[in-house]
Amino acid sequence: MQNEIMNSLPRLLGLLGLTLFCGILPLVFAAIAFFSARKRGGLGNALKKVIPVPIASLKAGSALTCVSGQIKRLAPSASHALLRLKVEIWDTGGEDERPGWKGFTEKMITSPFLLEDSSGQVWVNPQHIDKNLLGDGAQPSQDELNEAIETLGIDPAMFQHGQFRYMLWKLTPGQTVTVLGVPQQQEDALWFSREKDQPMIVSSLSYPQITAEVSQQSSKASVLTLALGIPGVLFLITGCVLLATTLLKLLA
């Protein structure tokens, strides 16, 4: 009996490995997608309660608020209110991997800016904002790419080998943006800045577009949860049944 169990050990370990890989791994990613969908759903519910208001009506300490206007000016020595560059590299794949674009590097800098509408002005600190709601990025021209690489302090030598694609987001004076956050009093001026446990959004999208984008992101995460979770559970159950059946046969 002991020799039979030892001879079957590789088979048992193979079944256990199959169970872990085909069952538990998808469930881990499904759990991540679930919490992402839940977080996005919570943000969507919070945004539904927001009513866009003119800047002049802002009050310190009020609830989550939405304003929109033009970037009037930046903090001294700043060239952008926001500059973000995302770079992906083409991966040819391998025996167990499909070819495709993979994340290579990403960097973002922000600067406080003065937002203005027809009623007034308010300062905005875009640090720690939701990067997934910036709006649509654009493929930069070569001049824009070179400027972004220099401004962000990225080493150009990183791009000497490989096939890359780039996506650029930038906010500069004159652009119209939407800001969602909690206004706070800082010295003699009102500011929008990140408040603990509160969302902070600065986007080139309008308020309706932002709410639609959040809803879409939540739906995608929910679908991904089901797409990963259901096969993961089935594989896990199948692997456990095969493992238990094999053990019972050996002990019979």
Backbone as CSV, one residue per row, in Angstrom:
resi,resn,N_x,N_y,N_z,CA_x,CA_y,CA_z,C_x,C_y,C_z
1,MET,0.832,-1.204,0.000,0.000,0.000,0.000,0.874,1.263,0.000
2,GLN,1.912,1.239,0.844,2.794,2.414,0.929,3.495,2.660,-0.390
3,ASN,3.960,1.543,-1.052,4.633,1.701,-2.342,3.675,2.246,-3.401
4,GLU,2.426,1.809,-3.341,1.429,2.273,-4.307,1.174,3.765,-4.136
5,ILE,1.112,4.197,-2.859,0.908,5.616,-2.593,2.093,6.430,-3.085
6,MET,3.321,5.909,-2.828,4.523,6.625,-3.265,4.581,6.709,-4.785
7,ASN,4.200,5.616,-5.454,4.213,5.632,-6.921,3.194,6.607,-7.491
8,SER,2.114,6.820,-6.732,1.052,7.719,-7.200,1.266,9.159,-6.753
9,LEU,2.327,9.395,-5.976,2.572,10.735,-5.451,2.725,11.788,-6.550
10,PRO,3.504,11.524,-7.620,3.599,12.537,-8.690,2.243,12.879,-9.303
11,ARG,1.389,11.849,-9.425,0.057,12.082,-9.980,-0.774,12.970,-9.047
12,LEU,-0.666,12.691,-7.742,-1.398,13.491,-6.766,-0.916,14.933,-6.768
13,LEU,0.405,15.102,-6.820,0.969,16.451,-6.857,0.561,17.180,-8.132
14,GLY,0.472,16.432,-9.243,0.032,17.042,-10.499,-1.400,17.530,-10.414
15,LEU,-2.265,16.716,-9.801,-3.659,17.113,-9.621,-3.767,18.334,-8.705
16,LEU,-2.938,18.336,-7.645,-2.957,19.467,-6.730,-2.491,20.738,-7.437
17,GLY,-1.430,20.613,-8.250,-0.943,21.771,-8.997,-1.971,22.287,-9.989
18,LEU,-2.663,21.347,-10.650,-3.711,21.732,-11.599,-4.839,22.456,-10.884
19,THR,-5.184,21.968,-9.686,-6.234,22.600,-8.892,-5.852,24.028,-8.522
20,LEU,-4.624,24.179,-8.062,-4.173,25.511,-7.649,-4.120,26.466,-8.827
21,PHE,-3.561,26.000,-9.946,-3.373,26.892,-11.092,-4.684,27.232,-11.775
22,CYS,-5.510,26.222,-12.049,-6.744,26.432,-12.812,-7.924,26.870,-11.954
23,GLY,-7.790,26.746,-10.640,-8.890,27.112,-9.764,-8.611,28.325,-8.915
24,ILE,-7.577,28.236,-8.081,-7.316,29.312,-7.127,-6.828,30.587,-7.821
25,LEU,-5.951,30.447,-8.826,-5.404,31.641,-9.482,-6.485,32.503,-10.122
26,PRO,-7.409,31.927,-10.921,-8.493,32.771,-11.453,-9.357,33.382,-10.360
27,LEU,-9.535,32.652,-9.248,-10.346,33.186,-8.161,-9.669,34.381,-7.499
28,VAL,-8.347,34.362,-7.445,-7.621,35.513,-6.890,-7.870,36.746,-7.743
29,PHE,-7.732,36.583,-9.071,-7.978,37.713,-9.969,-9.453,38.119,-9.965
30,ALA,-10.333,37.136,-9.792,-11.763,37.449,-9.700,-12.047,38.281,-8.456
31,ALA,-11.355,37.961,-7.356,-11.531,38.731,-6.118,-11.058,40.166,-6.309
32,ILE,-9.935,40.337,-7.007,-9.430,41.685,-7.288,-10.441,42.460,-8.128
33,ALA,-10.973,41.803,-9.162,-11.974,42.446,-10.018,-13.239,42.774,-9.234
34,PHE,-13.611,41.896,-8.307,-14.813,42.117,-7.487,-14.668,43.377,-6.638
35,PHE,-13.518,43.506,-5.966,-13.314,44.677,-5.118,-13.192,45.952,-5.955
36,SER,-12.640,45.817,-7.177,-12.582,46.966,-8.074,-13.984,47.395,-8.489
37,ALA,-14.838,46.410,-8.820,-16.222,46.715,-9.205,-16.974,47.342,-8.043
38,ARG,-16.720,46.825,-6.845,-17.394,47.361,-5.661,-16.955,48.806,-5.401
39,LYS,-15.649,49.050,-5.543,-15.132,50.399,-5.316,-15.676,51.367,-6.353
40,ARG,-15.699,50.922,-7.627,-16.216,51.766,-8.698,-17.709,52.006,-8.520
41,GLY,-18.428,50.974,-8.060,-19.856,51.142,-7.801,-20.114,52.153,-6.702
42,GLY,-19.279,52.119,-5.649,-19.406,53.104,-4.573,-19.140,54.509,-5.054
43,LEU,-18.125,54.659,-5.925,-17.838,55.978,-6.490,-18.997,56.451,-7.360
44,GLY,-19.559,55.520,-8.151,-20.698,55.886,-8.997,-21.886,56.366,-8.179
45,ASN,-22.149,55.692,-7.054,-23.261,56.104,-6.189,-23.005,57.480,-5.584
46,ALA,-21.733,57.741,-5.220,-21.395,59.051,-4.656,-21.559,60.154,-5.701
47,LEU,-21.179,59.865,-6.953,-21.268,60.877,-8.007,-22.715,61.208,-8.356
48,LYS,-23.627,60.232,-8.188,-25.030,60.483,-8.503,-25.638,61.553,-7.595
49,LYS,-25.053,61.730,-6.413,-25.570,62.711,-5.454,-24.991,64.110,-5.681
50,VAL,-24.034,64.215,-6.588,-23.350,65.492,-6.815,-24.109,66.328,-7.835
51,ILE,-24.222,67.610,-7.559,-24.816,68.559,-8.506,-23.745,69.594,-8.867
52,PRO,-23.389,69.711,-10.146,-22.396,70.723,-10.535,-22.847,72.117,-10.124
53,VAL,-21.922,72.907,-9.595,-22.244,74.245,-9.099,-21.234,75.246,-9.635
54,PRO,-21.564,76.538,-9.648,-20.576,77.565,-10.008,-19.546,77.716,-8.894
55,ILE,-18.355,78.137,-9.255,-17.267,78.267,-8.283,-17.635,79.236,-7.160
56,ALA,-18.345,80.296,-7.483,-18.681,81.319,-6.480,-19.518,80.765,-5.329
57,SER,-20.209,79.647,-5.549,-21.077,79.093,-4.503,-20.356,78.097,-3.591
58,LEU,-19.070,77.863,-3.839,-18.335,76.882,-3.041,-18.192,77.341,-1.593
59,LYS,-18.273,76.365,-0.683,-18.071,76.630,0.734,-17.144,75.574,1.310
60,ALA,-16.222,76.004,2.152,-15.273,75.079,2.758,-15.987,74.038,3.601
61,GLY,-15.540,72.790,3.473,-16.098,71.719,4.293,-17.403,71.153,3.805
62,SER,-17.869,71.594,2.646,-19.122,71.045,2.118,-18.890,69.623,1.598
63,ALA,-19.952,68.972,1.184,-19.852,67.596,0.693,-19.151,67.568,-0.676
64,LEU,-19.026,66.368,-1.213,-18.414,66.196,-2.519,-19.079,67.120,-3.534
65,THR,-18.247,67.912,-4.235,-18.755,68.979,-5.092,-18.108,68.888,-6.473
66,CYS,-18.835,69.345,-7.468,-18.330,69.356,-8.841,-18.362,70.768,-9.407
67,VAL,-17.229,71.194,-9.964,-17.160,72.462,-10.683,-16.417,72.228,-11.996
68,SER,-16.595,73.129,-12.915,-15.852,73.060,-14.171,-15.475,74.466,-14.599
69,GLY,-14.402,74.542,-15.341,-13.936,75.843,-15.811,-12.639,75.692,-16.567
70,GLN,-11.996,76.826,-16.813,-10.730,76.822,-17.533,-9.558,76.962,-16.578
71,ILE,-8.462,76.301,-16.937,-7.226,76.466,-16.169,-6.681,77.857,-16.475
72,LYS,-6.688,78.712,-15.470,-6.301,80.113,-15.669,-4.784,80.294,-15.613
73,ARG,-4.177,79.761,-14.573,-2.722,79.836,-14.456,-2.216,78.743,-13.536
74,LEU,-0.892,78.521,-13.580,-0.255,77.461,-12.817,0.568,78.041,-11.685
75,ALA,1.034,77.147,-10.823,1.971,77.566,-9.789,3.264,78.038,-10.451
76,PRO,4.018,78.913,-9.803,5.271,79.421,-10.385,6.203,78.284,-10.821
77,SER,6.827,78.475,-11.959,7.821,77.566,-12.557,7.211,76.289,-13.146
78,ALA,5.907,76.101,-13.026,5.270,74.898,-13.584,4.921,75.127,-15.049
79,SER,5.022,74.076,-15.853,4.672,74.155,-17.272,3.378,73.429,-17.592
80,HIS,2.954,72.533,-16.699,1.730,71.760,-16.905,0.979,71.641,-15.584
81,ALA,-0.338,71.640,-15.667,-1.119,71.279,-14.481,-0.999,69.779,-14.234
82,LEU,-0.903,69.041,-15.327,-0.714,67.594,-15.251,-0.032,67.114,-16.521
83,LEU,0.909,66.206,-16.345,1.578,65.572,-17.479,1.807,64.107,-17.117
84,ARG,1.238,63.224,-17.929,1.357,61.788,-17.670,1.729,61.079,-18.962
85,LEU,2.721,60.219,-18.880,3.146,59.427,-20.035,3.123,57.952,-19.655
86,LYS,2.399,57.176,-20.455,2.329,55.731,-20.255,2.958,55.051,-21.459
87,VAL,3.894,54.133,-21.188,4.640,53.477,-22.263,4.433,51.972,-22.167
88,GLU,4.133,51.361,-23.300,4.018,49.906,-23.390,5.020,49.385,-24.402
89,ILE,5.472,48.150,-24.184,6.439,47.518,-25.080,5.827,46.248,-25.656
90,TRP,6.171,45.976,-26.916,5.653,44.763,-27.557,6.437,43.555,-27.076
91,ASP,5.708,42.591,-26.516,6.303,41.356,-26.016,5.958,40.242,-26.984
92,THR,6.984,39.601,-27.536,6.753,38.540,-28.517,6.212,37.270,-27.893
93,GLY,6.190,37.236,-26.554,5.639,36.075,-25.871,6.631,34.924,-25.794
94,GLY,6.147,33.782,-25.353,6.989,32.598,-25.219,6.138,31.357,-25.337
95,GLU,6.638,30.270,-24.783,5.920,29.003,-24.889,4.558,29.068,-24.207
96,ASP,4.514,29.733,-23.057,3.266,29.783,-22.288,2.630,31.168,-22.295
97,GLU,3.138,32.090,-23.072,2.613,33.455,-23.079,2.290,33.890,-24.504
98,ARG,1.191,34.581,-24.632,0.818,35.118,-25.932,1.536,36.434,-26.187
99,PRO,1.829,36.744,-27.441,2.424,38.059,-27.724,1.417,39.166,-27.478
100,GLY,1.915,40.329,-27.136,1.016,41.457,-26.889,1.749,42.618,-26.258
101,TRP,1.022,43.711,-26.064,1.593,44.897,-25.442,1.605,44.741,-23.934
102,LYS,2.744,45.036,-23.331,2.910,44.921,-21.883,3.364,46.275,-21.318
103,GLY,2.957,46.560,-20.087,3.376,47.793,-19.447,4.879,47.878,-19.332
104,PHE,5.446,49.024,-19.663,6.904,49.218,-19.624,7.298,50.249,-18.566
105,THR,6.728,51.438,-18.675,6.973,52.458,-17.658,5.845,53.488,-17.712
106,GLU,5.673,54.185,-16.621,4.640,55.218,-16.533,5.083,56.254,-15.511
107,LYS,4.851,57.512,-15.842,5.227,58.571,-14.906,4.269,59.743,-15.068
108,MET,3.999,60.434,-13.952,3.083,61.565,-13.971,3.568,62.632,-13.003
109,ILE,3.447,63.893,-13.404,3.707,65.010,-12.506,2.489,65.926,-12.527
110,THR,2.266,66.615,-11.419,1.147,67.549,-11.326,1.621,68.850,-10.702
111,SER,0.819,69.882,-10.880,1.108,71.174,-10.282,-0.206,71.849,-9.915
112,PRO,-0.267,72.533,-8.774,-1.477,73.284,-8.444,-1.813,74.286,-9.545
113,PHE,-3.116,74.508,-9.760,-3.529,75.469,-10.789,-4.768,76.215,-10.326
114,LEU,-4.960,77.374,-10.918,-6.124,78.200,-10.620,-7.200,77.917,-11.653
115,LEU,-8.375,77.485,-11.176,-9.505,77.174,-12.046,-10.479,78.347,-12.028
116,GLU,-10.971,78.724,-13.200,-11.845,79.890,-13.300,-13.071,79.574,-14.137
117,ASP,-14.235,80.015,-13.646,-15.439,80.024,-14.479,-15.992,81.453,-14.484
118,SER,-17.178,81.650,-14.998,-17.723,83.005,-15.123,-18.055,83.636,-13.776
119,SER,-18.074,82.808,-12.701,-18.477,83.332,-11.395,-17.314,83.567,-10.438
120,GLY,-16.196,82.907,-10.660,-15.099,83.073,-9.720,-13.936,82.142,-9.992
121,GLN,-13.049,82.012,-9.002,-11.830,81.219,-9.142,-11.630,80.353,-7.892
122,VAL,-10.937,79.222,-8.088,-10.591,78.352,-6.974,-9.299,77.610,-7.327
123,TRP,-8.449,77.408,-6.320,-7.207,76.681,-6.545,-7.466,75.178,-6.459
124,VAL,-6.726,74.435,-7.277,-6.866,72.973,-7.322,-5.483,72.343,-7.200
125,ASN,-5.373,71.391,-6.296,-4.138,70.598,-6.173,-4.431,69.202,-6.725
126,PRO,-3.934,68.875,-7.924,-4.307,67.601,-8.557,-3.472,66.398,-8.121
127,GLN,-2.794,66.491,-6.989,-2.062,65.322,-6.490,-3.036,64.239,-6.037
128,HIS,-2.638,62.983,-6.240,-3.400,61.816,-5.771,-4.811,61.770,-6.369
129,ILE,-4.933,62.176,-7.619,-6.235,62.101,-8.275,-6.432,60.714,-8.889
130,ASP,-7.656,60.440,-9.318,-7.996,59.168,-9.951,-7.481,59.177,-11.393
131,LYS,-6.407,58.432,-11.654,-5.800,58.430,-12.985,-6.692,57.788,-14.040
132,ASN,-7.630,56.946,-13.607,-8.499,56.271,-14.569,-9.619,57.159,-15.099
133,LEU,-9.696,58.394,-14.588,-10.754,59.304,-15.035,-10.190,60.613,-15.575
134,LEU,-8.963,60.583,-16.037,-8.349,61.790,-16.593,-8.998,62.211,-17.907
135,GLY,-9.562,61.249,-18.593,-10.074,61.521,-19.931,-9.249,60.751,-20.938
136,ASP,-9.507,60.989,-22.200,-8.819,60.256,-23.250,-7.404,60.787,-23.434
137,GLY,-6.447,59.868,-23.398,-5.081,60.237,-23.738,-4.918,60.301,-25.244
138,ALA,-3.747,60.740,-25.682,-3.488,60.863,-27.118,-2.089,60.346,-27.422
139,GLN,-1.938,59.811,-28.628,-0.608,59.407,-29.058,0.185,60.671,-29.398
140,PRO,1.306,60.882,-28.712,2.043,62.144,-28.908,2.831,62.168,-30.208
141,SER,3.040,63.381,-30.717,3.975,63.550,-31.825,5.396,63.356,-31.280
142,GLN,6.359,63.286,-32.161,7.732,63.086,-31.709,8.200,64.242,-30.843
143,ASP,7.830,65.469,-31.217,8.220,66.632,-30.414,7.560,66.586,-29.033
144,GLU,6.265,66.214,-28.990,5.566,66.109,-27.708,6.171,65.011,-26.844
145,LEU,6.546,63.915,-27.489,7.152,62.801,-26.763,8.493,63.211,-26.164
146,ASN,9.323,63.883,-26.964,10.632,64.317,-26.475,10.481,65.298,-25.306
147,GLU,9.519,66.204,-25.426,9.284,67.177,-24.354,8.813,66.477,-23.074
148,ALA,7.909,65.494,-23.226,7.394,64.775,-22.062,8.493,63.977,-21.374
149,ILE,9.316,63.316,-22.162,10.420,62.523,-21.597,11.369,63.414,-20.810
150,GLU,11.661,64.588,-21.356,12.560,65.514,-20.669,11.915,66.084,-19.405
151,THR,10.659,66.502,-19.514,9.969,67.105,-18.372,9.789,66.110,-17.223
152,LEU,9.499,64.859,-17.585,9.250,63.834,-16.580,10.533,63.210,-16.034
153,GLY,11.649,63.552,-16.644,12.923,63.017,-16.166,13.127,61.551,-16.491
154,ILE,12.615,61.107,-17.624,12.775,59.717,-18.053,14.031,59.602,-18.909
155,ASP,14.797,58.560,-18.695,16.031,58.343,-19.449,15.691,57.890,-20.872
156,PRO,16.046,58.661,-21.901,15.727,58.270,-23.285,16.379,56.961,-23.703
157,ALA,17.465,56.580,-23.025,18.153,55.338,-23.385,17.280,54.113,-23.150
158,MET,16.236,54.273,-22.342,15.318,53.153,-22.071,14.611,52.680,-23.334
159,PHE,14.522,53.552,-24.342,13.711,53.247,-25.518,14.562,52.895,-26.748
160,GLN,15.817,52.530,-26.510,16.694,52.232,-27.641,16.425,50.866,-28.250
161,HIS,15.931,49.937,-27.438,15.726,48.573,-27.931,14.294,48.134,-27.647
162,GLY,13.599,47.770,-28.714,12.230,47.301,-28.561,11.258,48.152,-29.360
163,GLN,10.030,47.658,-29.440,8.949,48.371,-30.117,8.010,48.928,-29.055
164,PHE,7.809,50.250,-29.079,7.056,50.900,-28.017,5.846,51.631,-28.585
165,ARG,4.850,51.811,-27.719,3.758,52.713,-28.048,3.503,53.596,-26.820
166,TYR,3.052,54.811,-27.098,2.994,55.837,-26.051,1.584,56.429,-25.985
167,MET,1.192,56.781,-24.753,-0.068,57.486,-24.538,0.215,58.657,-23.602
168,LEU,-0.249,59.837,-24.007,0.082,61.060,-23.277,-1.188,61.767,-22.816
169,TRP,-1.161,62.206,-21.567,-2.213,63.061,-21.006,-1.555,64.343,-20.531
170,LYS,-2.147,65.480,-20.873,-1.595,66.729,-20.358,-2.708,67.761,-20.197
171,LEU,-2.585,68.550,-19.132,-3.496,69.649,-18.851,-2.672,70.919,-18.749
172,THR,-3.052,71.920,-19.535,-2.303,73.170,-19.598,-3.267,74.354,-19.512
173,PRO,-2.739,75.562,-19.249,-3.605,76.746,-19.178,-4.457,76.914,-20.427
174,GLY,-5.717,77.260,-20.225,-6.655,77.434,-21.315,-7.568,76.250,-21.528
175,GLN,-7.178,75.079,-21.015,-8.021,73.899,-21.177,-9.196,73.925,-20.202
176,THR,-10.309,73.367,-20.645,-11.484,73.230,-19.793,-11.432,71.886,-19.077
177,VAL,-11.594,71.906,-17.756,-11.541,70.675,-16.976,-12.701,70.634,-15.988
178,THR,-13.004,69.432,-15.539,-13.999,69.201,-14.497,-13.280,68.734,-13.246
179,VAL,-13.660,69.285,-12.112,-13.032,68.927,-10.839,-14.114,68.466,-9.868
180,LEU,-13.887,67.294,-9.271,-14.776,66.789,-8.223,-13.946,66.528,-6.977
181,GLY,-14.379,67.095,-5.870,-13.666,66.922,-4.618,-14.380,67.665,-3.507
182,VAL,-13.670,67.814,-2.401,-14.216,68.517,-1.243,-13.453,69.827,-1.081
183,PRO,-14.111,70.989,-1.226,-13.410,72.268,-1.066,-12.966,72.482,0.381
184,GLN,-11.757,72.998,0.543,-11.189,73.215,1.867,-10.593,74.620,1.946
185,GLN,-10.656,75.190,3.117,-10.068,76.503,3.337,-8.600,76.346,3.693
186,GLN,-7.737,76.984,2.921,-6.296,76.987,3.193,-5.808,78.426,3.159
187,GLU,-5.437,78.930,4.333,-5.050,80.326,4.489,-6.194,81.224,4.025
188,ASP,-5.982,82.028,2.989,-7.017,82.969,2.572,-7.756,82.549,1.314
189,ALA,-7.623,81.287,0.920,-8.224,80.853,-0.339,-8.870,79.472,-0.189
190,LEU,-9.855,79.218,-1.043,-10.460,77.897,-1.127,-9.630,77.019,-2.058
191,TRP,-9.473,75.760,-1.668,-8.715,74.805,-2.474,-9.509,73.519,-2.640
192,PHE,-9.325,72.901,-3.805,-9.712,71.509,-3.984,-8.438,70.681,-3.846
193,SER,-8.419,69.762,-2.900,-7.299,68.840,-2.755,-7.819,67.542,-2.186
194,ARG,-6.998,66.515,-2.240,-7.445,65.186,-1.815,-7.768,65.182,-0.327
195,GLU,-8.976,64.751,-0.003,-9.420,64.607,1.375,-9.510,63.121,1.687
196,LYS,-9.117,62.706,2.880,-9.119,61.302,3.245,-10.506,60.693,3.069
197,ASP,-10.520,59.510,2.429,-11.751,58.747,2.195,-12.725,59.449,1.252
198,GLN,-12.246,60.429,0.503,-13.078,61.126,-0.470,-12.421,61.060,-1.848
199,PRO,-13.211,60.912,-2.917,-12.618,60.896,-4.251,-12.096,62.270,-4.643
200,MET,-11.098,62.262,-5.502,-10.559,63.508,-6.063,-10.357,63.274,-7.551
201,ILE,-11.105,64.007,-8.354,-11.088,63.808,-9.799,-10.791,65.126,-10.493
202,VAL,-9.831,65.092,-11.395,-9.567,66.200,-12.314,-9.561,65.590,-13.709
203,SER,-10.429,66.061,-14.571,-10.622,65.382,-15.846,-10.945,66.364,-16.963
204,SER,-10.541,65.972,-18.162,-10.946,66.737,-19.350,-12.361,66.364,-19.778
205,LEU,-12.943,65.345,-19.146,-14.319,64.933,-19.440,-15.311,65.839,-18.716
206,SER,-16.516,65.925,-19.244,-17.581,66.644,-18.561,-18.135,65.772,-17.432
207,TYR,-18.941,66.367,-16.562,-19.518,65.607,-15.445,-20.344,64.409,-15.924
208,PRO,-21.244,64.569,-16.913,-21.994,63.395,-17.396,-21.073,62.320,-17.985
209,GLN,-20.015,62.746,-18.663,-19.082,61.771,-19.226,-18.339,61.011,-18.129
210,ILE,-18.000,61.707,-17.042,-17.312,61.056,-15.928,-18.203,59.999,-15.292
211,THR,-19.465,60.345,-15.026,-20.382,59.368,-14.418,-20.597,58.175,-15.341
212,ALA,-20.671,58.419,-16.639,-20.838,57.320,-17.594,-19.597,56.434,-17.619
213,GLU,-18.417,57.057,-17.535,-17.165,56.297,-17.543,-17.036,55.430,-16.287
214,VAL,-17.409,55.979,-15.141,-17.360,55.203,-13.889,-18.314,54.014,-13.968
215,SER,-19.515,54.238,-14.499,-20.487,53.157,-14.652,-19.951,52.068,-15.577
216,GLN,-19.310,52.481,-16.657,-18.755,51.515,-17.607,-17.617,50.719,-16.968
217,GLN,-16.750,51.389,-16.210,-15.649,50.700,-15.537,-16.178,49.696,-14.518
218,SER,-17.225,50.072,-13.798,-17.830,49.172,-12.825,-18.425,47.946,-13.506
219,SER,-19.093,48.153,-14.643,-19.694,47.038,-15.379,-18.626,46.089,-15.910
220,LYS,-17.535,46.654,-16.434,-16.453,45.813,-16.953,-15.842,44.964,-15.842
221,ALA,-15.635,45.571,-14.674,-15.063,44.827,-13.550,-16.005,43.724,-13.084
222,SER,-17.321,43.990,-13.122,-18.300,42.970,-12.723,-18.298,41.796,-13.695
223,VAL,-18.244,42.106,-14.988,-18.196,41.050,-16.001,-16.917,40.229,-15.845
224,LEU,-15.795,40.910,-15.589,-14.523,40.210,-15.403,-14.567,39.304,-14.174
225,THR,-15.256,39.758,-13.121,-15.398,38.934,-11.921,-16.092,37.620,-12.250
226,LEU,-17.182,37.688,-13.016,-17.916,36.480,-13.402,-17.100,35.616,-14.369
227,ALA,-16.423,36.279,-15.319,-15.656,35.545,-16.331,-14.509,34.761,-15.704
228,LEU,-13.939,35.273,-14.633,-12.849,34.575,-13.948,-13.357,33.690,-12.820
229,GLY,-14.377,34.171,-12.116,-14.839,33.457,-10.931,-15.513,32.137,-11.242
230,ILE,-16.407,32.108,-12.241,-17.154,30.877,-12.542,-16.226,29.752,-13.016
231,PRO,-15.335,29.991,-14.006,-14.400,28.914,-14.384,-13.473,28.522,-13.238
232,GLY,-13.077,29.520,-12.436,-12.192,29.219,-11.313,-12.844,28.262,-10.332
233,VAL,-14.117,28.513,-9.998,-14.844,27.631,-9.076,-14.999,26.234,-9.678
234,LEU,-15.328,26.174,-10.983,-15.516,24.875,-11.635,-14.223,24.069,-11.667
235,PHE,-13.121,24.735,-12.017,-11.837,24.047,-12.040,-11.436,23.586,-10.639
236,LEU,-11.692,24.435,-9.648,-11.335,24.092,-8.276,-12.125,22.886,-7.795
237,ILE,-13.426,22.860,-8.064,-14.269,21.726,-7.662,-13.825,20.454,-8.384
238,THR,-13.573,20.588,-9.698,-13.145,19.417,-10.481,-11.828,18.865,-9.962
239,GLY,-10.879,19.751,-9.684,-9.589,19.310,-9.182,-9.699,18.637,-7.834
240,CYS,-10.528,19.203,-6.948,-10.709,18.623,-5.620,-11.380,17.253,-5.707
241,VAL,-12.371,17.120,-6.606,-13.052,15.834,-6.784,-12.082,14.781,-7.304
242,LEU,-11.266,15.150,-8.306,-10.280,14.204,-8.844,-9.270,13.798,-7.788
243,LEU,-8.846,14.776,-7.001,-7.870,14.496,-5.949,-8.464,13.583,-4.889
244,ALA,-9.704,13.875,-4.474,-10.353,13.047,-3.453,-10.622,11.634,-3.978
245,THR,-11.036,11.524,-5.257,-11.303,10.218,-5.851,-10.038,9.370,-5.897
246,THR,-8.933,9.983,-6.263,-7.661,9.266,-6.339,-7.223,8.780,-4.965
247,LEU,-7.365,9.642,-3.972,-6.986,9.263,-2.607,-7.838,8.097,-2.102
248,LEU,-9.147,8.132,-2.366,-10.048,7.064,-1.915,-9.703,5.732,-2.571
249,LYS,-9.339,5.778,-3.854,-8.952,4.551,-4.555,-7.685,3.956,-3.957
250,LEU,-6.743,4.829,-3.581,-5.492,4.350,-3.028,-5.675,3.770,-1.634
251,LEU,-6.624,4.346,-0.883,-6.829,3.887,0.494,-7.805,2.730,0.602
252,ALA,-8.486,2.432,-0.517,-9.495,1.357,-0.484,-8.839,-0.026,-0.366
